[in-house]
Amino acid sequence: MNENYRHKQLLNLLDEKTVLSTTEIIQLLGVSPATARRDINKLNSLGKLVKVRNGAEKISTGIELEQVRNIHNLEEKRRIAQAAGRLCRDGESVVLTCGSTMQVLGGYLCGRKLQIITNYLPLANYLIQHDHDDIVIIGGQYNKDKQVMLSLNNQNEAIYAANIMFTSGKGFTAEGLYKTDMIIANSERQMSSKANKYVVLLDSSKLGKQVGMLFNELKNIDILITGKEADPTIIKALKDRGLEVILA
């Protein structure tokens, strides 16, 4: 059985069973322990499954079926989320803000040994329902329209230090990241104060656009993750300004 066929069979089995132990993979595919571990490691690195202790787990996107049709550029956002997930290391603390890309990323991170900090209620509910071990929900007043918790005390968020903050926006140029919602922008600015690394996840359709207000200058952004469809001229201009860009 060649590698590509084994990988396809393993992913098909995970579609059926969701979680498989290494022993089950050995038995069902008729492979050696070394081959089973190698296949798990490779597919995990490619973002096609989640490596767990003594086995593998099917990747969940964190999005319910009825929501998929309402998300623009979903396939690109999945690739972006997978690339973002590869930046995270076990034991770290990460902040996820609001929006569909964050929801997709949350699905990929759910179940990993990560502390996930968020004020986005749909994501928090998903993590709770899927038994994620370590969740910090930023408290405050619930905004039904935006589905986020907004702090009534500007000091609340500063106590939550994080290794990485992931966020998104409505536009991105050589000036920086643009957002349109002042309420959410203010909340995210508070959450970003204690993050060691600031990572923007943005689908390629938003690059080169100035939409709303300039929320964060380019000098304050560590990494941009966008789709491989991005305009090469824009990507070159951003890299020339010293920004690290990951094309997913």
GUVEX-159592 format. One line per field, with one value per atom (N, C-alpha, C): atom name; x, y, z; residue in one letter. Coordinates in steps of 0.05 Angstrom, whole numbers, plus 5000, padded with zeros to 4 digits. Layout:
atomo c(CA; ...)
px c(X; ...)
py c(Y; ...)
pz c(Z; ...)
residuo c(a; ...)
END
This chain:
atomo c(N; CA; C; N; CA; C; N; CA; C; N; CA; C; N; CA; C; N; CA; C; N; CA; C; N; CA; C; N; CA; C; N; CA; C; N; CA; C; N; CA; C; N; CA; C; N; CA; C; N; CA; C; N; CA; C; N; CA; C; N; CA; C; N; CA; C; N; CA; C; N; CA; C; N; CA; C; N; CA; C; N; CA; C; N; CA; C; N; CA; C; N; CA; C; N; CA; C; N; CA; C; N; CA; C; N; CA; C; N; CA; C; N; CA; C; N; CA; C; N; CA; C; N; CA; C; N; CA; C; N; CA; C; N; CA; C; N; CA; C; N; CA; C; N; CA; C; N; CA; C; N; CA; C; N; CA; C; N; CA; C; N; CA; C; N; CA; C; N; CA; C; N; CA; C; N; CA; C; N; CA; C; N; CA; C; N; CA; C; N; CA; C; N; CA; C; N; CA; C; N; CA; C; N; CA; C; N; CA; C; N; CA; C; N; CA; C; N; CA; C; N; CA; C; N; CA; C; N; CA; C; N; CA; C; N; CA; C; N; CA; C; N; CA; C; N; CA; C; N; CA; C; N; CA; C; N; CA; C; N; CA; C; N; CA; C; N; CA; C; N; CA; C; N; CA; C; N; CA; C; N; CA; C; N; CA; C; N; CA; C; N; CA; C; N; CA; C; N; CA; C; N; CA; C; N; CA; C; N; CA; C; N; CA; C; N; CA; C; N; CA; C; N; CA; C; N; CA; C; N; CA; C; N; CA; C; N; CA; C; N; CA; C; N; CA; C; N; CA; C; N; CA; C; N; CA; C; N; CA; C; N; CA; C; N; CA; C; N; CA; C; N; CA; C; N; CA; C; N; CA; C; N; CA; C; N; CA; C; N; CA; C; N; CA; C; N; CA; C; N; CA; C; N; CA; C; N; CA; C; N; CA; C; N; CA; C; N; CA; C; N; CA; C; N; CA; C; N; CA; C; N; CA; C; N; CA; C; N; CA; C; N; CA; C; N; CA; C; N; CA; C; N; CA; C; N; CA; C; N; CA; C; N; CA; C; N; CA; C; N; CA; C; N; CA; C; N; CA; C; N; CA; C; N; CA; C; N; CA; C; N; CA; C; N; CA; C; N; CA; C; N; CA; C; N; CA; C; N; CA; C; N; CA; C; N; CA; C; N; CA; C; N; CA; C; N; CA; C; N; CA; C; N; CA; C; N; CA; C; N; CA; C; N; CA; C; N; CA; C; N; CA; C; N; CA; C; N; CA; C; N; CA; C; N; CA; C; N; CA; C; N; CA; C; N; CA; C; N; CA; C; N; CA; C; N; CA; C; N; CA; C; N; CA; C; N; CA; C; N; CA; C; N; CA; C; N; CA; C; N; CA; C; N; CA; C; N; CA; C; N; CA; C; N; CA; C; N; CA; C; N; CA; C; N; CA; C; N; CA; C; N; CA; C; N; CA; C; N; CA; C; N; CA; C; N; CA; C; N; CA; C; N; CA; C; N; CA; C; N; CA; C; N; CA; C; N; CA; C; N; CA; C; N; CA; C; N; CA; C; N; CA; C; N; CA; C; N; CA; C; N; CA; C; N; CA; C; N; CA; C; N; CA; C; N; CA; C; N; CA; C; N; CA; C; N; CA; C; N; CA; C; N; CA; C; N; CA; C; N; CA; C; N; CA; C; N; CA; C; N; CA; C; N; CA; C; N; CA; C; N; CA; C; N; CA; C; N; CA; C; N; CA; C; N; CA; C; N; CA; C; N; CA; C; N; CA; C; N; CA; C; N; CA; C; N; CA; C; N; CA; C; N; CA; C; N; CA; C; N; CA; C; N; CA; C; N; CA; C; N; CA; C; N; CA; C; N; CA; C; N; CA; C; N; CA; C; N; CA; C; N; CA; C; N; CA; C; N; CA; C; N; CA; C; N; CA; C; N; CA; C; N; CA; C; N; CA; C)
px c(5017; 5000; 5018; 5015; 5033; 5023; 5040; 5035; 5009; 5006; 4982; 4956; 4956; 4932; 4928; 4949; 4947; 4935; 4945; 4936; 4906; 4898; 4870; 4852; 4862; 4847; 4845; 4867; 4867; 4847; 4847; 4829; 4800; 4795; 4768; 4758; 4777; 4770; 4764; 4779; 4774; 4747; 4739; 4713; 4691; 4696; 4675; 4676; 4700; 4703; 4711; 4721; 4729; 4756; 4760; 4785; 4793; 4819; 4831; 4856; 4859; 4884; 4905; 4931; 4952; 4948; 4940; 4936; 4914; 4892; 4871; 4880; 4897; 4907; 4925; 4941; 4959; 4942; 4921; 4904; 4887; 4875; 4857; 4872; 4896; 4911; 4931; 4936; 4955; 4984; 4991; 5018; 5033; 5059; 5076; 5071; 5079; 5077; 5092; 5116; 5132; 5118; 5106; 5092; 5067; 5053; 5029; 5037; 5058; 5067; 5077; 5091; 5101; 5078; 5057; 5034; 5019; 5016; 5002; 5018; 5044; 5061; 5059; 5060; 5060; 5033; 5012; 4985; 4979; 4990; 4988; 5002; 5026; 5042; 5029; 5013; 4999; 4972; 4965; 4940; 4915; 4919; 4897; 4885; 4898; 4888; 4902; 4892; 4905; 4918; 4943; 4957; 4950; 4941; 4935; 4951; 4950; 4965; 4956; 4975; 4969; 4949; 4949; 4930; 4927; 4904; 4898; 4868; 4862; 4834; 4828; 4803; 4793; 4793; 4801; 4800; 4772; 4764; 4738; 4743; 4726; 4729; 4716; 4701; 4688; 4664; 4654; 4632; 4610; 4586; 4563; 4556; 4544; 4538; 4521; 4502; 4484; 4498; 4521; 4535; 4554; 4562; 4582; 4575; 4550; 4542; 4543; 4544; 4545; 4573; 4594; 4621; 4635; 4644; 4658; 4687; 4696; 4723; 4730; 4711; 4714; 4739; 4743; 4766; 4793; 4795; 4819; 4822; 4800; 4801; 4809; 4801; 4810; 4840; 4851; 4880; 4895; 4884; 4896; 4896; 4873; 4871; 4890; 4894; 4913; 4941; 4948; 4975; 4978; 4957; 4958; 4962; 4948; 4950; 4978; 4993; 5020; 5039; 5031; 5048; 5045; 5025; 5019; 5034; 5045; 5059; 5044; 5045; 5031; 5041; 5021; 5027; 5025; 5021; 5019; 4991; 4990; 4964; 4960; 4936; 4931; 4904; 4903; 4879; 4867; 4841; 4826; 4804; 4803; 4782; 4757; 4741; 4715; 4716; 4696; 4694; 4696; 4689; 4688; 4716; 4737; 4763; 4772; 4766; 4772; 4757; 4732; 4716; 4728; 4737; 4750; 4776; 4792; 4817; 4811; 4790; 4783; 4777; 4765; 4760; 4785; 4806; 4831; 4847; 4843; 4858; 4844; 4818; 4803; 4814; 4818; 4829; 4859; 4873; 4902; 4908; 4933; 4941; 4948; 4927; 4929; 4909; 4916; 4897; 4886; 4860; 4848; 4832; 4840; 4827; 4810; 4785; 4767; 4745; 4734; 4709; 4687; 4691; 4673; 4655; 4630; 4613; 4608; 4604; 4601; 4625; 4649; 4673; 4675; 4670; 4671; 4651; 4627; 4607; 4616; 4628; 4638; 4660; 4678; 4700; 4689; 4670; 4658; 4643; 4628; 4612; 4630; 4655; 4673; 4695; 4690; 4707; 4736; 4740; 4767; 4774; 4798; 4806; 4810; 4821; 4830; 4819; 4798; 4785; 4783; 4791; 4787; 4767; 4744; 4724; 4725; 4733; 4735; 4707; 4704; 4678; 4670; 4645; 4635; 4606; 4599; 4571; 4569; 4549; 4545; 4532; 4545; 4534; 4521; 4495; 4481; 4486; 4488; 4492; 4519; 4540; 4567; 4574; 4558; 4563; 4589; 4596; 4621; 4615; 4633; 4632; 4650; 4639; 4654; 4658; 4683; 4690; 4680; 4671; 4663; 4686; 4708; 4732; 4756; 4769; 4792; 4815; 4815; 4838; 4834; 4810; 4805; 4823; 4826; 4841; 4871; 4882; 4911; 4923; 4907; 4918; 4922; 4911; 4913; 4935; 4959; 4982; 4979; 4988; 4986; 5011; 5017; 5039; 5033; 5008; 5000; 4972; 4968; 4941; 4935; 4913; 4904; 4880; 4881; 4859; 4855; 4834; 4828; 4819; 4808; 4800; 4786; 4782; 4768; 4786; 4810; 4829; 4858; 4877; 4905; 4922; 4938; 4957; 4984; 5002; 5029; 5028; 5005; 5002; 4995; 4980; 4973; 4946; 4933; 4908; 4885; 4864; 4840; 4816; 4801; 4776; 4754; 4729; 4706; 4690; 4692; 4675; 4691; 4684; 4698; 4696; 4672; 4667; 4686; 4686; 4703; 4732; 4739; 4767; 4778; 4762; 4770; 4774; 4756; 4759; 4784; 4790; 4813; 4839; 4839; 4863; 4871; 4851; 4857; 4868; 4857; 4866; 4894; 4902; 4928; 4951; 4945; 4966; 4986; 4978; 4997; 5004; 5000; 5007; 5035; 5051; 5079; 5081; 5062; 5063; 5035; 5034; 5009; 5007; 4987; 4985; 4958; 4959; 4934; 4928; 4903; 4893; 4873; 4878; 4862; 4861; 4837; 4835; 4845; 4855; 4869; 4852; 4826; 4808; 4809; 4819; 4820; 4847; 4866; 4892; 4891; 4906; 4907; 4883; 4866; 4841; 4843; 4835; 4833; 4803; 4795; 4766; 4763; 4749; 4745; 4769; 4777; 4799; 4824; 4847; 4872; 4874; 4872; 4870; 4898; 4916; 4943; 4963; 4984; 5004; 5021; 5032; 5047; 5070; 5083; 5106; 5098; 5072; 5063; 5054; 5054; 5044; 5067; 5067; 5089; 5087; 5063; 5059; 5032; 5031; 5006; 5003; 4981; 4975; 4952; 4956; 4936; 4937; 4918; 4917; 4937; 4944; 4963; 4953; 4927; 4915; 4923; 4936; 4942; 4958; 4954; 4968; 4998; 5016; 5045; 5057; 5046; 5056; 5051; 5028; 5021; 5039; 5042; 5058; 5087; 5098; 5125; 5128; 5109; 5110; 5110; 5094; 5092; 5118; 5129; 5155; 5177; 5177; 5197; 5197; 5173; 5170; 5178; 5187; 5196; 5176; 5152; 5132; 5136; 5133; 5133; 5106; 5105; 5080; 5081; 5059; 5056; 5033; 5039; 5018; 5007; 4982; 4969; 4954)
py c(4976; 5000; 5025; 5042; 5065; 5087; 5107; 5127; 5143; 5152; 5168; 5153; 5127; 5111; 5107; 5102; 5099; 5124; 5147; 5172; 5176; 5169; 5172; 5153; 5129; 5110; 5119; 5129; 5138; 5161; 5180; 5203; 5194; 5175; 5164; 5151; 5136; 5123; 5144; 5166; 5187; 5201; 5203; 5214; 5198; 5172; 5153; 5153; 5152; 5147; 5171; 5192; 5217; 5215; 5194; 5189; 5160; 5156; 5129; 5128; 5106; 5101; 5091; 5093; 5083; 5053; 5039; 5010; 5004; 5019; 5015; 5021; 5041; 5048; 5025; 5014; 4992; 4968; 4962; 4939; 4944; 4967; 4973; 4976; 4987; 4992; 4970; 4953; 4932; 4942; 4962; 4973; 4970; 4975; 4973; 4997; 4995; 5018; 5042; 5037; 5060; 5074; 5058; 5070; 5086; 5075; 5089; 5116; 5116; 5141; 5161; 5151; 5168; 5181; 5165; 5176; 5197; 5191; 5210; 5237; 5235; 5259; 5275; 5262; 5276; 5290; 5275; 5287; 5309; 5307; 5328; 5353; 5350; 5373; 5386; 5371; 5381; 5394; 5391; 5402; 5386; 5360; 5343; 5327; 5325; 5312; 5324; 5318; 5327; 5304; 5306; 5286; 5288; 5267; 5266; 5244; 5243; 5223; 5195; 5179; 5151; 5149; 5169; 5166; 5191; 5193; 5216; 5222; 5248; 5257; 5273; 5270; 5285; 5315; 5330; 5359; 5369; 5387; 5400; 5429; 5440; 5469; 5487; 5477; 5494; 5509; 5500; 5514; 5494; 5501; 5483; 5484; 5462; 5460; 5482; 5491; 5512; 5539; 5542; 5568; 5570; 5547; 5546; 5563; 5562; 5576; 5606; 5616; 5645; 5656; 5639; 5648; 5651; 5676; 5681; 5670; 5659; 5649; 5628; 5610; 5590; 5573; 5563; 5545; 5559; 5584; 5600; 5604; 5610; 5614; 5589; 5566; 5541; 5538; 5544; 5542; 5562; 5586; 5606; 5597; 5586; 5576; 5553; 5535; 5513; 5524; 5544; 5556; 5569; 5583; 5596; 5575; 5553; 5532; 5521; 5521; 5511; 5529; 5554; 5572; 5567; 5553; 5548; 5523; 5526; 5504; 5495; 5470; 5459; 5475; 5481; 5495; 5525; 5536; 5564; 5575; 5601; 5615; 5633; 5631; 5646; 5661; 5685; 5701; 5699; 5693; 5693; 5714; 5732; 5753; 5742; 5759; 5750; 5747; 5734; 5731; 5703; 5699; 5672; 5658; 5674; 5662; 5652; 5667; 5659; 5634; 5632; 5608; 5584; 5587; 5564; 5557; 5577; 5571; 5557; 5566; 5553; 5524; 5517; 5488; 5472; 5484; 5470; 5468; 5488; 5488; 5473; 5468; 5455; 5427; 5421; 5395; 5394; 5415; 5416; 5427; 5424; 5433; 5462; 5478; 5507; 5521; 5543; 5560; 5579; 5579; 5597; 5619; 5644; 5667; 5680; 5686; 5698; 5713; 5732; 5745; 5740; 5721; 5715; 5691; 5697; 5676; 5652; 5654; 5630; 5611; 5623; 5607; 5595; 5610; 5600; 5577; 5580; 5559; 5533; 5537; 5513; 5499; 5514; 5502; 5487; 5499; 5486; 5460; 5461; 5438; 5415; 5422; 5402; 5396; 5403; 5395; 5404; 5428; 5439; 5444; 5437; 5437; 5465; 5484; 5509; 5533; 5545; 5568; 5591; 5615; 5639; 5656; 5662; 5679; 5707; 5726; 5753; 5763; 5773; 5781; 5809; 5815; 5842; 5842; 5862; 5864; 5850; 5834; 5819; 5837; 5839; 5854; 5834; 5833; 5812; 5815; 5840; 5844; 5834; 5838; 5830; 5803; 5792; 5766; 5766; 5788; 5790; 5800; 5795; 5806; 5831; 5854; 5879; 5887; 5891; 5896; 5924; 5925; 5951; 5964; 5949; 5958; 5954; 5975; 5973; 5958; 5952; 5938; 5908; 5898; 5870; 5853; 5861; 5844; 5844; 5864; 5866; 5843; 5829; 5808; 5782; 5781; 5756; 5759; 5750; 5750; 5726; 5730; 5709; 5708; 5685; 5682; 5694; 5689; 5699; 5711; 5733; 5743; 5741; 5727; 5725; 5743; 5759; 5777; 5779; 5793; 5797; 5825; 5832; 5859; 5861; 5886; 5891; 5900; 5907; 5916; 5915; 5915; 5913; 5926; 5946; 5958; 5960; 5974; 5978; 5996; 6009; 6025; 6008; 5986; 5968; 5956; 5948; 5934; 5954; 5950; 5967; 5951; 5965; 5954; 5974; 5964; 5982; 5986; 5969; 5970; 5981; 6005; 6019; 6004; 5993; 5979; 5955; 5938; 5914; 5922; 5942; 5951; 5959; 5974; 5983; 5959; 5939; 5916; 5900; 5897; 5882; 5896; 5922; 5937; 5932; 5929; 5922; 5894; 5875; 5847; 5844; 5861; 5858; 5868; 5882; 5895; 5876; 5851; 5832; 5809; 5811; 5790; 5793; 5771; 5773; 5775; 5764; 5764; 5771; 5788; 5797; 5787; 5770; 5756; 5763; 5772; 5779; 5757; 5748; 5728; 5742; 5743; 5758; 5744; 5741; 5729; 5749; 5740; 5756; 5778; 5775; 5796; 5822; 5822; 5846; 5861; 5849; 5862; 5886; 5907; 5930; 5949; 5943; 5959; 5974; 6000; 6016; 6018; 6003; 6002; 6009; 6031; 6039; 6054; 6048; 6063; 6046; 6059; 6045; 6037; 6011; 6000; 5995; 5984; 5977; 5982; 5997; 6003; 5979; 5979; 5955; 5948; 5968; 5964; 5947; 5947; 5932; 5904; 5896; 5870; 5852; 5828; 5810; 5793; 5782; 5763; 5768; 5767; 5766; 5739; 5725; 5700; 5705; 5700; 5704; 5681; 5682; 5660; 5663; 5641; 5641; 5656; 5663; 5678; 5707; 5716; 5744; 5756; 5781; 5796; 5797; 5785; 5785; 5812; 5832; 5860; 5870; 5865; 5873; 5858; 5832; 5816; 5826; 5832; 5842; 5868; 5886; 5912; 5909; 5890; 5885; 5873; 5854; 5842; 5862; 5880; 5901; 5920; 5922; 5938; 5923; 5898; 5882; 5863; 5861; 5844; 5815; 5797; 5768; 5760; 5749; 5741; 5711; 5697; 5668; 5665; 5652; 5647; 5618; 5616; 5590; 5580)
pz c(5000; 5000; 5000; 4979; 4978; 4997; 5001; 5021; 5016; 4991; 4985; 4990; 4983; 4987; 5017; 5033; 5062; 5074; 5066; 5077; 5071; 5047; 5039; 5056; 5060; 5076; 5105; 5116; 5144; 5147; 5129; 5131; 5128; 5111; 5108; 5133; 5146; 5172; 5193; 5193; 5213; 5207; 5182; 5176; 5188; 5190; 5201; 5232; 5243; 5272; 5288; 5275; 5288; 5303; 5319; 5334; 5330; 5325; 5323; 5340; 5354; 5368; 5348; 5356; 5339; 5334; 5355; 5352; 5332; 5332; 5313; 5284; 5281; 5255; 5244; 5262; 5254; 5244; 5260; 5253; 5228; 5226; 5203; 5177; 5178; 5153; 5148; 5168; 5164; 5161; 5177; 5175; 5201; 5200; 5224; 5242; 5268; 5286; 5276; 5265; 5255; 5231; 5213; 5191; 5200; 5219; 5230; 5242; 5258; 5271; 5250; 5230; 5208; 5193; 5187; 5173; 5189; 5215; 5233; 5234; 5237; 5238; 5213; 5190; 5165; 5160; 5165; 5160; 5180; 5204; 5224; 5214; 5204; 5194; 5170; 5154; 5131; 5139; 5164; 5174; 5166; 5161; 5152; 5174; 5196; 5220; 5244; 5268; 5293; 5307; 5312; 5327; 5356; 5368; 5397; 5410; 5436; 5450; 5441; 5432; 5423; 5401; 5383; 5360; 5344; 5331; 5314; 5315; 5310; 5311; 5286; 5277; 5254; 5260; 5240; 5243; 5240; 5259; 5257; 5250; 5233; 5226; 5246; 5265; 5284; 5273; 5249; 5237; 5231; 5240; 5235; 5206; 5196; 5168; 5157; 5172; 5162; 5160; 5173; 5172; 5148; 5136; 5116; 5092; 5083; 5059; 5062; 5087; 5092; 5094; 5092; 5096; 5069; 5064; 5039; 5040; 5017; 5015; 5036; 5041; 5063; 5059; 5035; 5031; 5036; 5027; 5033; 5063; 5077; 5106; 5120; 5110; 5122; 5120; 5097; 5093; 5111; 5113; 5130; 5160; 5168; 5196; 5201; 5182; 5185; 5189; 5173; 5175; 5202; 5211; 5238; 5260; 5257; 5277; 5280; 5258; 5259; 5274; 5279; 5295; 5324; 5333; 5361; 5371; 5395; 5408; 5433; 5439; 5463; 5488; 5505; 5529; 5527; 5503; 5499; 5504; 5506; 5510; 5485; 5473; 5449; 5452; 5440; 5439; 5411; 5410; 5385; 5387; 5368; 5368; 5354; 5343; 5332; 5301; 5290; 5261; 5252; 5226; 5215; 5214; 5208; 5207; 5234; 5255; 5282; 5290; 5280; 5286; 5273; 5248; 5235; 5249; 5257; 5271; 5298; 5312; 5337; 5334; 5311; 5306; 5304; 5291; 5288; 5314; 5332; 5357; 5379; 5376; 5397; 5402; 5427; 5435; 5438; 5428; 5432; 5460; 5469; 5495; 5494; 5491; 5489; 5506; 5518; 5532; 5510; 5506; 5486; 5500; 5495; 5507; 5485; 5491; 5471; 5485; 5470; 5479; 5459; 5441; 5419; 5428; 5434; 5446; 5428; 5402; 5386; 5387; 5388; 5390; 5418; 5439; 5466; 5470; 5459; 5462; 5448; 5424; 5409; 5426; 5437; 5452; 5477; 5490; 5513; 5505; 5484; 5474; 5465; 5456; 5447; 5467; 5492; 5515; 5513; 5503; 5504; 5533; 5541; 5569; 5582; 5566; 5578; 5562; 5572; 5559; 5578; 5569; 5584; 5568; 5579; 5566; 5578; 5562; 5572; 5580; 5604; 5614; 5608; 5615; 5611; 5602; 5587; 5577; 5550; 5546; 5521; 5500; 5477; 5454; 5435; 5434; 5418; 5389; 5379; 5350; 5341; 5357; 5350; 5361; 5380; 5393; 5408; 5420; 5436; 5464; 5482; 5509; 5509; 5518; 5519; 5548; 5555; 5583; 5591; 5616; 5628; 5643; 5645; 5660; 5642; 5634; 5615; 5627; 5652; 5664; 5663; 5657; 5659; 5641; 5616; 5597; 5602; 5614; 5617; 5633; 5649; 5665; 5649; 5625; 5609; 5589; 5597; 5578; 5559; 5535; 5514; 5497; 5487; 5469; 5441; 5432; 5405; 5407; 5393; 5389; 5359; 5352; 5325; 5321; 5300; 5294; 5264; 5256; 5227; 5223; 5200; 5195; 5168; 5159; 5134; 5111; 5118; 5098; 5108; 5089; 5097; 5074; 5082; 5063; 5076; 5062; 5073; 5098; 5103; 5127; 5151; 5147; 5168; 5165; 5188; 5188; 5193; 5177; 5179; 5190; 5207; 5218; 5215; 5215; 5211; 5237; 5256; 5280; 5303; 5312; 5333; 5360; 5365; 5390; 5393; 5372; 5373; 5372; 5357; 5355; 5382; 5398; 5424; 5443; 5441; 5458; 5451; 5425; 5416; 5423; 5423; 5430; 5459; 5476; 5504; 5506; 5491; 5493; 5482; 5463; 5450; 5467; 5489; 5504; 5516; 5521; 5534; 5516; 5490; 5472; 5462; 5462; 5453; 5423; 5409; 5379; 5369; 5349; 5337; 5308; 5303; 5277; 5265; 5240; 5226; 5206; 5206; 5188; 5169; 5143; 5125; 5098; 5087; 5061; 5040; 5018; 4998; 4986; 4987; 4975; 4990; 5014; 5031; 5030; 5016; 5014; 4995; 5002; 4985; 4989; 5008; 5012; 5039; 5037; 5061; 5067; 5088; 5095; 5124; 5130; 5158; 5168; 5193; 5206; 5207; 5207; 5210; 5239; 5245; 5272; 5283; 5267; 5277; 5255; 5261; 5241; 5235; 5211; 5201; 5220; 5232; 5250; 5275; 5282; 5305; 5299; 5274; 5265; 5259; 5271; 5268; 5243; 5238; 5216; 5203; 5176; 5162; 5149; 5153; 5139; 5120; 5095; 5075; 5054; 5035; 5016; 4993; 4981; 4959; 4935; 4935; 4913; 4914; 4935; 4939; 4916; 4910; 4890; 4896; 4879; 4885; 4890; 4876; 4879; 4907; 4917; 4945; 4965; 4961; 4979; 4979; 4956; 4954; 4969; 4966; 4979; 5009; 5019; 5048; 5058; 5043; 5052; 5051; 5031; 5029; 5053; 5066; 5090; 5115; 5112; 5134; 5147; 5135; 5147; 5138; 5158; 5151; 5141; 5117; 5104; 5099; 5108; 5102; 5083; 5060; 5040; 5044; 5048; 5054; 5030)
residuo c(m; m; m; n; n; n; e; e; e; n; n; n; y; y; y; r; r; r; h; h; h; k; k; k; q; q; q; l; l; l; l; l; l; n; n; n; l; l; l; l; l; l; d; d; d; e; e; e; k; k; k; t; t; t; v; v; v; l; l; l; s; s; s; t; t; t; t; t; t; e; e; e; i; i; i; i; i; i; q; q; q; l; l; l; l; l; l; g; g; g; v; v; v; s; s; s; p; p; p; a; a; a; t; t; t; a; a; a; r; r; r; r; r; r; d; d; d; i; i; i; n; n; n; k; k; k; l; l; l; n; n; n; s; s; s; l; l; l; g; g; g; k; k; k; l; l; l; v; v; v; k; k; k; v; v; v; r; r; r; n; n; n; g; g; g; a; a; a; e; e; e; k; k; k; i; i; i; s; s; s; t; t; t; g; g; g; i; i; i; e; e; e; l; l; l; e; e; e; q; q; q; v; v; v; r; r; r; n; n; n; i; i; i; h; h; h; n; n; n; l; l; l; e; e; e; e; e; e; k; k; k; r; r; r; r; r; r; i; i; i; a; a; a; q; q; q; a; a; a; a; a; a; g; g; g; r; r; r; l; l; l; c; c; c; r; r; r; d; d; d; g; g; g; e; e; e; s; s; s; v; v; v; v; v; v; l; l; l; t; t; t; c; c; c; g; g; g; s; s; s; t; t; t; m; m; m; q; q; q; v; v; v; l; l; l; g; g; g; g; g; g; y; y; y; l; l; l; c; c; c; g; g; g; r; r; r; k; k; k; l; l; l; q; q; q; i; i; i; i; i; i; t; t; t; n; n; n; y; y; y; l; l; l; p; p; p; l; l; l; a; a; a; n; n; n; y; y; y; l; l; l; i; i; i; q; q; q; h; h; h; d; d; d; h; h; h; d; d; d; d; d; d; i; i; i; v; v; v; i; i; i; i; i; i; g; g; g; g; g; g; q; q; q; y; y; y; n; n; n; k; k; k; d; d; d; k; k; k; q; q; q; v; v; v; m; m; m; l; l; l; s; s; s; l; l; l; n; n; n; n; n; n; q; q; q; n; n; n; e; e; e; a; a; a; i; i; i; y; y; y; a; a; a; a; a; a; n; n; n; i; i; i; m; m; m; f; f; f; t; t; t; s; s; s; g; g; g; k; k; k; g; g; g; f; f; f; t; t; t; a; a; a; e; e; e; g; g; g; l; l; l; y; y; y; k; k; k; t; t; t; d; d; d; m; m; m; i; i; i; i; i; i; a; a; a; n; n; n; s; s; s; e; e; e; r; r; r; q; q; q; m; m; m; s; s; s; s; s; s; k; k; k; a; a; a; n; n; n; k; k; k; y; y; y; v; v; v; v; v; v; l; l; l; l; l; l; d; d; d; s; s; s; s; s; s; k; k; k; l; l; l; g; g; g; k; k; k; q; q; q; v; v; v; g; g; g; m; m; m; l; l; l; f; f; f; n; n; n; e; e; e; l; l; l; k; k; k; n; n; n; i; i; i; d; d; d; i; i; i; l; l; l; i; i; i; t; t; t; g; g; g; k; k; k; e; e; e; a; a; a; d; d; d; p; p; p; t; t; t; i; i; i; i; i; i; k; k; k; a; a; a; l; l; l; k; k; k; d; d; d; r; r; r; g; g; g; l; l; l; e; e; e; v; v; v; i; i; i; l; l; l; a; a; a)
END
